[in-house]
Amino acid sequence: MAASEEGGGAEAAALRRDGNEHFQAGRYEEALEAYARALSLHPPQADRAALHRNRAACHLKRGDYARAEQDASKAIDVDPGDVKGLFRRSQALQQLGRLDQALSDLQRCVSLEPKNRALQEALRDLGSQMHEKVRAAASTDSKVEQMFRVLLDPNEKDQDKKQKAAQNLIVLAREEPGAEKIFQNDGVHLLLELLDTERLDMVLAALRTLTGLCRGHRSRTVAVLTALGPRRFFAVLELEDEQISLATYSLLQVMFDSLKEGLQREVRGKEEALVSETSKELKLLLKQLLEALTRESISPYGRDSILNLLIAVVPRKSLQEPNNSLTLWVIDQGLKEILAVGGTVAHVPGSLRVTENSHMSTAVLLSKLYGDLKCDVERENFHLRCENSIRGWFQSDEMPGKLQAIRAVSCLLQGPSEAGNRVLELNGIMESILSLCASSREADQLVAVEALIHAADKAKHASFITANGVTLLKEIYKHSERDSIRIRALVGLCKLGSAGGTDFSMKQFAEGSTLKLAKQCRKWLCSKAMDVGTRFWAAEGLAYLTLDADVKEELVEDLAALQALFQLARSENRTVMFAVTSAVVNCTSSYDQEELDPQMVELAKYAKQHIPEKHPKDKPEFVRQRVRKLLAAGVVSALSCMVKNESPALSASCRELVSRVFLALVEDPEDRGVVVAHGGGKALIPLALDGTEVGQTRAAQALAKITITTAPEMAFPGERVYEVVRPLVGLLHLKRTGLENFEGLMALTNLAGTSERLRQKIVKEKAVPMIEGYMFEEHEMIRLAATECMCNMALSLEVAELFLAEGSDRLKLLVLYSGEEDERLQRAAAGTLAVLTSLLPPVCSRIPHVTAHWLEILQALLLSSSPELQHRGVVVVRNMVVAEKELAEQLMASETLEILSVLAGLQKEKPQVAQPAQECLAQAVAYGMIKPQTVGGE
């Protein structure tokens, strides 16, 4: 059906004709713009209906079916018998999947034009399509029944057939129509039957299908939660299989998300009964999880899944959110259960079964809960509940109770240390820890020494332990026959030895003691005879000792120790990954370092206060050498592997440490190629998109450094280069430092010069207003970088058109910058002008109106000693001469003519300048302003 219509006022009709021409030529955006302008002139109703019909046709061509329906409906509102409007709405409704409404419109069309064969054919096609849909729906129902029949048939021996049916069910549940089909066909009941078989493959298929059913659908989630019940819930968590636990975790997280999304939507709608109902369902699920934490029958993997889920879903995602009621409810209802897991001592009979990650996961959860509290009253409630639980265990007459209390204290010290410090002050706790360190029972001694180590990490207690525990730790280290105990005592000594941090003047031990401790750690780290647990602790010791620059220097010289450390980084243990990355952060000195104010230093000296001293081997030249040695040892591959595996053990704080190291590794431009070649560029993208704010910023800055000096298509091949844009744009935010702003702009400049698609991605990320803002920056380097970035961005027509906006000073700023003294800024601004005047001739006619000095600035460019500036200037002048005769007259009436004549004669010396100058003069000849003999000047 044609888009053209007749009638209407003169101006609206002209615009409609323009729109029709654009439509026929396939320029649908331009057609829409013309029709919109025509509608803005308020034409008669009949003409408005025609314009809306035409817009509907454009939207159909562009695939925007929702807008096509809207415009067609507006045409039908004017004339309910509008066949074209009805037909176009029918087309849109078909594409939107609303076939019954589409059928109604088509039937109306045929009744209005019964002899129209095209309409009759369309009606037959739609009828066939609807019949096929009904048949397909019936077929899907049949297939769902068949899949369940195969899965639940005990006599079916064909395992391949069962596996295929399970996979098909999972795939079907991932799409909303398929999920609804399964649900409507009694799918929840049948899936629960699969769970009850307790066959791992069947349980796994059921869990993954249930996840599809619950995703983004509150009512189905409620139905699944109700049907599942506590018994099945606990039974699944009791299964000793890591894959089952991961699938359970995914299901529970999806259920939480669906319920929380429903809760937020209802809060906004203030439907109080529903809010209460959803809140009740959330708390029911949480209550079951908290109860499961301390059930003896729950598998270690199941317990870890619960802990990780609570970490993910309970605390607020952002402290800007006002409601932390879920956190408060969990603390009131389940803090004792969480502490019980953190206080589990593996060797004690009847204790809960846990994994090597359970203790640290509990510490992370406690830290998240404590960090989500908003006031002193809430924090005091947390402290009192911790103290009551630990005091209750500690006051037990039996040793297991005391050990559980001490282990729980360790967990708090690793998590919310403020709460851990409070508990340490309870009567008898610290004394018992010191006493048990000398126990003859290895298991008891292990618990006590670990608690002492974690307490030593806190400055509040380090001095007490230095005075009371160092001798004891030394005795254990020297005389214990068990390596598992000796390594822990060694780590305690390492922590105490590093209590001064990087302050060279605050060493706790005698000269050389930390080097001896580090040597022993490296020895255990490299020993294949040592069990993995002992080597983990050796890495932990090095994480502290590498605060000493002498230890750093020795470690980077020990290739075997470095490679053993990197091998440990592949572990799934949260504590170990953090220890390894901490040691590398220390070696690269990529931790935050506060620059001392010289005036404050003098005041401190006068007041006889302590002044931190930097170790001589932490100077930049030493750090640079250590980075080179780490690169040679394979640090990039190790870190990239950690990120690539996406292990749950790679916590947000650990990701931040990895980002810090990468930033240090790319500091020297000569090292960036090595980092990219070993997968560093690829690893940085996820680090820049997820993690702590500091970690994301460090990763984005590392990406910027790589992008500045490396061809983007080589550093980030394929589609990966488009993922780099968002982190780089993040560096432009005002809260970032000037250096981060500068490097972000420089990197975006490089990307913007690569392709139009990348420029469009930068526009989509809303970077253009920020780039423009930095063009007004006082700092000359940031101002220059922003102008260079805008020069490349202006190659995109969408950006270039911004310089034609009424009331904007964008063009004026570029013209003025072209006359600045800073040659680099001149070059960037004049380059942007050259691009703009080439792309958009109307820009040429605007230039004389933005400043009275425009001619003087252009002439200064033409007379510049820099060939680059001359070239930019002469291109701008050529574009102005070609664009408009009046502009050419103004230019030729000035000294510009004489300058161009001279430049046109520099064919041998400056061909890139002479050529456009000759074109200017040739155009002036064509206008009849000058005689031909003037061209080429003497």
N, C-alpha and C positions, 0 to 999 in steps of 0.2 A: 504494500500500500504506500503511495507517494506521501511525502511529507508536506508538499506545497498545498496552500489553501488560498482563497481569494477574499477580497473585501478588506475593510478597515480604513482608518484615516491615513493620510498621506505619509506621515513620518513612521507610524507603526507599520504601515504596509511596506514601506521601503526596508525597514528593519527585518520584516518577516521574509521579504524576498532575499535579503542578504543571508538570512538564516537558512532558507531553502537551498540557496546555492552552496553554502558550506555543507549542508546535509548531503546533497547530491555528490559532492566531492569527497565525502567521508570525513570531513572535519567537524566532528560532532560537538567538541568543546566550544568551538567558535559559533556553531549553530545555536547551542544552548544559550550562549552569552547574548547573541542577537535577539533571540526570542524573549529572554529575560528583560532586556532593555525595552523591547516593544511592550511587554506587559506593564512595565513601570510607567508607561505613558497613559495608562488607564483607558484603553480602547473600549468600544462597545462590547456588550456581553458575548455576542456571536463571534466577534473577532478574538476575544479572550479564550473562548472555547477552542477555536482553531489553533491558537498559540499553544494551549495546554496539550492538544492532541499532538502537535508537532514535537513538543518537548518530550512527550511520552515515547514517540518514535525514536528520538535521540537516546533516551535512557535505555530503551530496549537494545539498541545497537551497542551501547557501552556495557551492557550486562548489569545495569543498576535497576533491578526489577522492582524493588520497593518504591523507588521514586517514579518509575514508569506507571505503577499502579496509582500512585497519588495524583499525578498529572492527568491521567486518563479519567480518574474519578471526578476531578474538577470539571473536565469537559462534559461528562455525563450529568453532573449536577445542573448545568445550564440547559442541556437538552437530553432527557432520558432516552430519546430515540436515536442518539448519535451512534450510528453503526461503527464508524471508524474508532470512536472512543471506546465502545464496548469491545470491539475486536482486540484493540491494543491492551485493554485491561485484562482480557482473557489470556493473551499471550504472557503478560507479566505474572498473572496468578498461576498459570501452569508452571512457570519456572520457580515460583515460590512454593510449589507443592500443594497449593490449595485447589485441587482439581475439581471439587464439587462446585466451588464458586465460579471457576473458569467455565465449567460446563453450562452453568446458568446464564452467563454472559453470552456464550456462543449460541445457545438456544434462542435467546432474545434477538441476536443478529439475524439468524435464519428466519425467524418469524417476521422480522421487518423487511428482509430481502429474500423471499423464498426461492427466487430463481438464480441467486448468486451461487455458482458452482464452487467457487473458492471457499465460501463459508461452509457449504455442505460438506466438502472434503475435509475441512478443518474439524468439523463436528464429528465426522466419522473417525478421524484419527484420534481425537480426544477420547471418544467412547472406547476405542480399542485400547488406548493407554490406560484408562481407568479399569477396564476389564483385566488387563495384564497385571495391574497393581493388586487388584483383589486376588487374582490367581497366585501372584508371588507371595502375598501375605499368607494365603492358605498354605502355600508350599513351605514358607518359613516356619509356620506353626508345626507343620508335619515334620520338618527337619529337626526342630527343637525337640519334639517328642522322640524322634528316632535317636538323637544324640544321647538323651537321658536313658533311653532303653538300652543302648549299647553299654553305657557306663555302669548302669546299675544291674545288668544281667550277670548273675554269678556263674552262669554256664558259658558265657562268652569267653573263649580262650585266646582269641586273636588280639594280642597286645598292641599290635600296630593299629588295628582298627579302633581300639579303645583310646590310644594316644591321639589319633587323628580326631576322634569325636571330642575329646577334651580340649584340644587346641582350637577346633572350630567354635566350640562353646565360648572359650575365652575371647577369641577374635570378635565373635558376634556381640558379646557384652560390652566391647569397647565403644561401640557406636550407640547413640541414644535410641534409635528405632529398634535395634537388636536387643538392647538391654530391656526395653519395655516389652518386647515380645516374650523374652524369657520370663520376665516377671508376671505377665498376664497368663502364661501357660503353667502356673503353679511352680515356677522355677525355684523359688526360695525353698519350698518344702522338699523338692527333689535334690537341691544342692545340699541341704542339711542331711539328707540320706547319704549323699556322697561323703560328707564329713564323718558320718557315723561308721563308715566302712573301716576307718583308721588305716587305710592303705595310703601310703605316703603320696603316690602319684595322683590318686583320686582326691585326697585332701587338698593337695596343691592346686589342682584344677578347680575345685570348688571355691577355694579362697580367692583365686585370681578372678573367677567369674563373679563372685559376690562383690569384689572390688569394682568391677565394671558397673554392676547394678547400682552401687551406692554413690558413685562419683557424680557430684553436682546435683544430687536428687534427694531432697530431704525426706519426702514421704516414703520412698523406697528404703532409705537408710533406717528410718524408724521401724518399718516392717521387718527388716533384716535383724535389727538389734533386738526387737521383741521376740522374734522366732528363735534367734540364736540362744538366748538364755545363758545364765551363768554356767550350767553344767557343760554345754558344748564349748563355751568360751574357754573354760579352764582345761578341758580335754585337749583342745588344739595347742594351747600353750605348754602342755605337758609333753608333747611329742619331741623326742630327742633328734631334731633335724634342723640344721641352720637355714635351709631353704624355706622350710615351713615357717620358721620364725620370721624371716624376712617378708614372706607373703602375708603373714598375720599383721606385721607392722604396717605394711602398705594398706591393708584393708582397714585397720583401725585409724590410720591417719586420714584416709579418704572419708571415713564415717565422721570423724571429728570435724573435718573441713566442711562437710555437707551440713552438719548440725550447726556449726558456728556461723556459716554463711546464712543459714535460715534465721538464726538468732539476730544477726546484724540487720537483716532485711526487715524483720518484724519490729525491732527496736525503732528503726527509722519510721515504720508505719504505725508505731505505738499500739499494736494489737496485743494488749497486755496478757490476755489469756493464752495466746499462742507463745508469747515470750516466756511465760512461766512454764509452758509445756515443753518448749525446746530446752530451756535451762534445766528442767527436770531430767530430760533424756541425756543431756551432756553429763550431768552429775551422776546419773545411774551408771553410765559407761565408765566414768572416772572411778567411781566407788568399786566397781568390779576389778578395775586395773590395780587399784591400791590394795585391795584384798588379795589379789593374786600374787603381789610382790612377796608376801611372806608365807605363801603356801609351800610346804615342803615338796609337794609333787610337781611343781612347775619346773620345767627344764631350765638349765643355765641360759640357753639361747632365748627362751621365752622371757626370762627375767630381764635380760639385756634389751629385748624388744620393747618391753614396757617402759624401762628407764629412758630409752632413746625417744620413745613416743611422748612421754611426759615432758622431756626437754623440748621437743619440737612444738607441742600444741598448747601447753599451759601458760608459760609466761607471755606477756605482750610482745608483739613483733617490734613495736616501737614504743619508747617511753612517752611519746606524744599522745598515745591513746590513753584516755582517762580511766578506763575500767580495768582494774586488776583483780576483780572479784574471784575469778577462777583460781588464781594463785593463792589468795587468802583461804579459799575453801579447801584446796589441796593441803595447805599447811595445817589447817585445823583438823582435817579428817585423816591425813595420811603421813604427816611428817615423821611420826614414830616408825611407821613401816619402812619409809625411805631410809631412815637412819639404821634400821635393823639390817638392811641389805648392806649399807656402808660399813656396818660393824661386824659383818660376817667374817669369822676366822675359819679358814678352809679345813684345818685338821681337827677341829672340835667335833666330837660325835653329835649327830643330830642337827648340825648347822645347815643352813641353806646352801644349795648347790649354785655356784657362781662361776663365771669365766674370768680370764685375766683382765678383761675390760670392765667388769662390773663395778669394781671399787672406784675407778676413775669416772665412770659414767654417773655414778651416784654423786660424786664430788661436783661434777659439772651441773647436775640437776639441782643440787642444793645451792650452788652459786647462782644459778639462773633464778631460782625462786627468791633468794635473798635480794638479788639485784632488782627484782620486780616490785619490791616494797616501796611505798611512797612516803612514809613518815616514821617518826621515832616510835610511835605506839605500835605500829605493825612490826617494826624490827624487834621491839622489846618482847612481843608475843613470840616471835621466832626464837629469840634467845632463851626464853623461859621454857619453851617446849623442848628445845635441845638439852638444856640443863636437866630438866626433870627426867627425860628418857635416859640420859647418860648416868645421872646420879642413881637412878633405879637399878641399872645394870651393875654399876660399880659397887654399890652397897650390898650386892649379893655375897653370900658366904662362899660360893663356889668360884673357882678360878675362871671357868668359861664366861661368867658374867663380867668379871673384871677385864678379861681380854676383849670381850665385845665392846665394852665401854672405851677402852684405849684405842681399839681399831676404829670406832666411830669418831673419836677425837681426831685421829689421823685424817679421816675422810673430810671432816670439817676444815681442818687446816689446809687441805688441798683445794677445798672449794671456797666457801665464804669464811676467809681466815679470821675476820672480826669475831664471828661466832665461835670459831675454834679457839681463839685466844681467851675468850670469856670462859669457855669450858675448862681450859687448862688451869684456870685460877681456882677451880673448885677444890675444896680441901682434899689433899691426898693424891690427886691425879698425877702431878709431875713427880712426886716422890715415888709413887708406884712404878712409873715409867722407868725411872733411874734404877730402881730396885730390880725390876724384871730384866733389865739389860744384863745383869749378872747371873740370870737364872741358868741352871744346868739343863733345863729342857729347851731344846733347839726351837720348837714351835713357839713357845712363850717368848723366848729371847728375840725371835724374828719380829713379832708384833711390837715389842717394846722398842727395839732399835729403830724400826721404821717410824714409829711415833716420834722418837727423839729427833730423827732426821727431819721430819716435816716441821717439828717445833723449831728446829735450828734455823729454818728458812725464814722465820719471822723475827724481824729486828728486835721486837719487844722481849723475846725470850733468848735471843742469841747470846747476849752477855751472861745471862744466868747459866746457860748450858756450857758456855766457854769456861765459866768458873767451876761448874759442878760435873759436867759430863765429858769434857775433853779427855781427862785422864782415863775415865772408864772406857771411852771409845778406843783410845790408843791401846789399852790393855786387851780389849776384845780383838782388835785388829792384829795385834802381835801374837797373841797366845791362843786364839780360838782355832780349833782343828777343822772347823767347818767353813768352807769357802763361801757358802750362802750367807753366813753371819759376818765373816770378815769383809765381804764386799759392801754390805750395808753399813758396817762401822766405818769403812773407808769413805763412803758417800757422805756420812755424817761429818767426818773430818773435812771432806771437800767443801761442804756447805759452810762450815765454820771458817775454813780457810779463805773463802771467797766473800765473807761478810762485808768486806770493805768495797765490794763491787769493783769498778774500774779505777777507783781512787788509789793511786800508787802509794800514797802516804798512810793509808789505813789498812795495813796488813795485820792479820790476826796472829799469824805464825811466823817463826823464824825464817830468815832468808833461805831459800832452797827447799823448804818443806813442801810447798805446793807443787814444785817440780817433781819431787819424789812421789807424791800422791798421784800426780798425773801419769807418771811413768808406770806405776802399778796398774792404773786404770787401763792404759793402752795395752799393757801386757795381757790382762784378763780379756780385754776386748778382742784381741787377736788370737787368743788361745782356743783352738778347736776342741780341746779336751773339756773346756768349761761348758756348762749347760747354758741354754739361751737366756734363762732368767738372770744368771750371774752377769752375762754380757750386757743385758739390758741395764743392770745397775751400774756397770762400768760406764756406759754412755751417759747415764744420769750424773755420775761423778764428774765427767768431762764437761757437761753442760754448765756446771758451776765453776770448775777450775779454769775454764777458758776465758773467764773474766780477767785473768792475769795474762798480760801480753807475752810473758816468757813462755807460758804454757801454750799459747796460740802458735808461737814460732816453732816450738818443738813438735806440735801436733801436725802442722802442715808439711813438715819435713818427713813425717812417718807415713809413707804411702800405704803400707799394710793396714795401719790403724784407720786411716781415712776410708779405705775401701771397706773395711769391716764395719765402720760407722754407717757408710752409705748402704751397705747390705741390710743393716738393721732397719733402715728407713723404709724398707719394703714391708715391715711388720704391720699387722693390723692392731697393734697395741697403742692406744692413745698416748700413754705416758712416754713410751719409747720414741714415737714420732716427734713429740714435743721436745724431748731431750736432744735428739739428733739435730733438729732444726735450730734449737737454742745454741748448741755448740757452734754451728756454722755461722749463725748470726754474730756470735762473739768473735769468731775468727775474722769475719769481714767488717767488724765494727759497725754493723748496720742498725744498731739500736739507737734510740734517740739520745742525742748528746747536747746538753745545754751549754751554750757559749757563755762564758763568764764575762760580766761587764767589768772592764778594767777599773772603773771608779769604785765599784762595789768591792773588788779585790783589795784595793788600797784601804778602804774603810775597814774591811775584815782584818787586815794586817794591823791596823791601828788599834782595833778593839781586841786584838790577840785571839781572834776566832779562827777555827779550822778552815783552811782553804783546800779544796780538792785538787790533787795533782794528777796530770795525765802521764801515763807510762811513756817513756821515750820511744818504745817499740810500737806505740799506737799512733805514731805520726803517719801522715798520708803515704809516704814512700814505702813504709813497712806494710801497710794495709794493701797497697797495690800489688806488692810482691806475693802476699798471702793469697789474694784473689787469683793471681795467675797460677799458683800452685794448686789451688782448689779446682780450677778449671781443667788443669792437666790431669787431675785425679778422677775427673768424671762427675763433678758435683751437679752439673746441669742435668745429666741423664738421671741421676738419683732423684733430684727434686721434681723433674718432669714426670717420672714414674709415679711418685707419690700423688701428684695432682691427677694424672691420667686414670689411676685406679679408682678415684672417687670414693675412697674408703671412708666409712663413718668415723674412723679414728682421726681423720684429718679435720679436726675441729676448726672453728672460726679463728681462734687465737693461733693455732698452728699454721693455718693458711696465711695469716698476717706475717708470721716469721718467714715463711717461704717467699712471700712478696718482698720483704725487706732484703733477703739475700739476693734475689734476682735484680733488684734495683742496684745493689752494690756491684753485682757482676757486670752490669752494662754501663757502669759509670765511665769507663774508658772506651771511647769509640772503637779502638782496635780490637776489643774483646767481643763486640756485639755480634760479629759474624760467627764466632765459635758458639755463642749462646743460641743463636738462631739455628745453626747447623745441627745442634743436639736436642732440638725440640723445645727450646726455651720460649720462643714466640708463641707457639701453640699452647703451652702450659700457662702463659700469663693471661690469656683471654678469660678463662673461667675464674681465675684469681681476681681479676679486675671487675668481674660482674657479681661476685658473691663473697661474703665474708664481713669482717669488721670494716668500718669506714676507713680506718688508717690503712688496713691491708689492701683494700680496693684502690685507694689513692696511690699507694706505693707501686702496686702492679700496673696501674694506668700510667704512672710516670715512667716506669721501665718500658712499657709499650711505646710511649712517646719518644723516648731516646732511640729505640730501635727504628721507629718509623722515620725519624729525622735523617738518619744516616744510611738507611738501607732502602733499596727499592721495595715499595710495599708489596708488589706482586711476588717478589722473591721471599720476603720475610713472612708473608701470610698468604700462601698460594690458594687459588680457588675462591670459594665463597667465604673463607675465613677472614679475608681482609675487611668485609663488611661488618663483621662482629667487633672490629677494633674501634669503629667510629664512636659508639656510645661511651666507652671508658674515656676516650680522648676528650669528648665533649664535656664529660664530668670534670675534667681539669680546669674548665673555664669558669666554674662557679666562683662567686665572689669570696666564699670562705676558704678557697684554696690560696696557697702562697703565690707570690709574684713569679717565682721560678716555675711552679707548676702551671700557672697561666701561660707563661712564655713557651714552655715546652709543648703544652697542648696545642697552642696556636701554630707552632712550627710544624708539628706532626700533621695537623689538619691541612696545612698549606701543601705539604707533600702529597697527601691523599687527594685533595681537591684538584691537583694538577694531573691526576692519573686518569680519571674517566668521568663521564657525565653521571653514570650510575652512582659512583661514590659521592659526587656533589649532591645528588638528590638524597642520598642517605644522610648526609650532613644536614641538609635542609630539614629533612623529616625529624631529625633529633633536636630541632629548634635551636641550632647553634648560631644561625645568622645574626639574630639580635645581640647575642653575646659577643660575637666577633666584632660587630659594629660598635658595641659599647667600648671595647678595648681600643678602638681607633682614637678615642678621646683620652686615653690613659696618659697620665703625666710621665710615667717611666718610658723613656725613649725606646728601649728595646722591645717592650710589650706593644707600644704603639706601632712600631715598625713591623713586628710579627703579625699584628692584626691586619695591617694594611696589605701586607704581602698575601695573607690568607684571603682577604677580600678580593684581591686581584685575580686569584685562581677561581674563587667562587663565582666571580662575575662572568665567567665563561658559560655559566648556566643562565639561560634566558629568564628563568623565574627570579633569580637573584638580581640580574641586570635591570629588570623592570622596576625594582624597588627604587632605583635612582631617578625614576620619572615621577615618583609620588609627589603630589602637591603638598606644600608646606614642609618638605623635608630638607635638611641641610646636608644630606649625604654627598650630593654632587659638589656643593660648595667646599666641603671639607677636602675632597680629593683635589680640586683645583688649587686650593691654598697650600696643601701639602706638596703639590708639584712645584711650588715656589719656595719650599723650605731650604735651609742651608745644609741639612743632613742629606747627603747624596743618596744614601740607601733608601730613606723615606721618599725622596723625590722619585727614585726609580720605581718604587712600588706603587705610588700614587699615579704617576704618569702612565705606568703600565696598565693600571686599572682603567684610566681614562681612554687609553688606546683600545682596550677590549670593548668598553662600553660604546664608544663612538663607532666602532666597527659593527657591533651587534645591533645597536639601536640608533639610527640616524636622528630621531627626535632629541636625543641627548645633546647633539651638536648645537641645536638652536637654543638649548637651555644654558649652555656654558657662559655666553656673554651677560646673562642676567644674574648669575650667582655672585659675581664680584666685579667691581670696576677695574680690578687689576688683571683681568683674565688675559688681555693681549700682552701685557708686560711679562706675565708668567710664561706664556707660550713662546715668546721671543727669547726669553732666558733659556728655555729648554733647547731651542734651536741653536743658540750660541754657546751651549755648554761645551766644556773640554772633554766630556765623557761621551764617547760614541753611542753608548746605550741610552743615555738621556736624550741625545740628539735624535736617535731613531724613534724613540717613543714620542717625542715632541712632533716630529715631522709626520708621523702616522696620524696623530690627533688632528693636525692642521689639514692634512690631505682629506681625512674623513669629513671635516667641517666644510671644506671647499666643495667636495662632491655632494654633500647633503643639501646645501641651500645656496642659491645665487647671492642672496643678501649677505650671508656670512662671508662668501668669497670676496664680495666687494669691500667689506670692512677690512679683511685681511690684506687684500691687494692694495688698498689705499694707504696702508701703513708701511713701516720699514720691513715688514714680513716678506714683501715681494723681493726686496734686495737680498735678504738673507737666503730665501729659497733659491734665488738665482745663483748665489755662490755655492750653496750645498748641491745643487743639481750638477755642478761641474766637477764634483769630487767622485766621479765614477770609479777611478782606480783606487783612490785612498780609502773611501768609505762607501762602497757600493750599496750597503743596506740603508744608508741615509740618502744617497743620491737618487735612487730609484723612486721612492715616494715623493721626493722634492720635484722631480721631473713630472710626475703624475699631477701634482698640484698645478704646476705651470701650464701643463697641457690642458687641464680643465679650465683654467683661467682664459686660455686662448679660445677654447670652445665657447665660453661665455661671451667672447668678444671684448674682454677687459684689457688684454695685452696683445701685442703683436707677436707672431711666431718667432721672430729673431731674438726675442727676449729669453726664450727657453734655452737653458744650457749656460747662461751667463758667462762673461769673460772674466 
